[in-house]
Amino acid sequence: MKRRRDNFPLKPLVISAAIVIFLIALAGYLRKVLTTSNYFNVSDIISKEQLNGNLDYLKGKNIFTLDLRKESLNISAKCPDCLKVRVARILPDRLFVEFIRREPVALVKLYRYFVVDQYGVFFGSMPNPGNLDLPLVTGLETKLFGVTLGRRYVTKELALVLNIIKEFNNSSSLKGYSIKRIDVGTADDISLFIPLNLNKEAYAQWQPSAKENILEVRISQGNILEKIAVISGLINQEKHNLANIKYIDYRFKEPVIKFKDAK
């Protein structure tokens, strides 16, 4: 009996291999053209913001050989008030740079006034607070030293203050109220000062006029979301009598309301 001989499909295999080799060669050629041609060298950098000459070092570089992630981080490192920087290619020879700025949430009084964002990054400073409508944080002078712009600072007291501001601003029951000053003694002794009839001009330097009514709220660390919810409930419960309240103390298990005429 004759042995059956299998025919190996050599021709289709050769054709497939030739196609693969051709495609690899074509890809290599295109890559060489794209990365060496002057046509794709960066000639302009555009942005929605006005740019200075700090990014001119990118001009003349091939748009395809640039590591955009690395360049984004480099630019961001030189921009303290930038939360993120995005760099995108616009073919054939331009780059688009988008600056996503940090949102200020408070002013911190140290040896100067510093602007801080929700992550604890200090990104701006000034000799006086000016007219910025932000809570002024005092009492951290002995807890933060040698502040560097663009750096995040992680301290228990600062993190607590930022959490209080966040939860206060997120509370729908406290809409219409704002914190103008936060005084930090310790993490278990923090005072919030809330104006009841806000006069923006009088508060330009965070100094209330003689006629201003201020509600002081004393609070401690732990369960901030719950404490802000309780405080908001008390404020709304006593909203017609807030001017007669000296302070609300919620540093312990139960909140205590101290009235001005109480003996």
Summary of the structure (lengths in Angstrom):
residues: 263
radius of gyration: 30.6
end to end distance: 120.5
largest distance: 120.5
contacts: 677
relative contact order: 0.08
helix: 31%
strand: 28%
